[in-house]
Amino acid sequence: MSAVSKQIIDMIDMLPESEQELAFEMIKRIVLAWDSDFTKLTPLERERLTQSEKETANGDIINHSDIDWN
């Protein structure tokens, strides 16, 4: 989590619950305006996706049908 995210959380925690709900709705609207269909990736999501794509390309995958679940 970034330092700015932590600061935002700290500030929201100072508010009364009703104002926290308003802040949540405002943040949600900002996120939806930025990415209305949630297709953009955060830097961490991009990193994880890139890593998983490399692992898949290298054959570093687990075939779940090969696992003995008993």
C-alpha positions, 0 to 999 in steps of 0.5 A, spaced: 500 500 500 502 506 498 504 512 503 498 516 500 493 510 501 495 510 508 494 517 509 487 517 506 485 511 510 488 515 516 484 521 514 477 517 513 478 514 520 478 520 523 471 522 520 464 520 523 461 513 520 456 517 516 462 522 513 466 515 512 460 513 507 460 519 504 468 519 503 467 512 500 462 514 495 466 519 493 472 515 492 468 510 488 465 515 483 472 517 482 475 510 481 469 509 476 470 515 472 477 513 471 475 506 469 468 505 468 468 497 467 474 495 472 479 493 466 485 497 468 490 494 472 494 497 478 501 497 478 501 490 483 496 487 479 500 488 472 506 486 476 503 479 478 500 478 471 506 479 468 509 474 472 504 469 471 504 470 464 512 469 464 511 462 468 505 460 463 510 461 457 516 457 461 511 451 463 511 453 470 504 451 471 500 446 476 495 441 472 490 441 477 488 434 474 495 431 476 494 433 484 491 427 488 486 431 493 485 424 497 
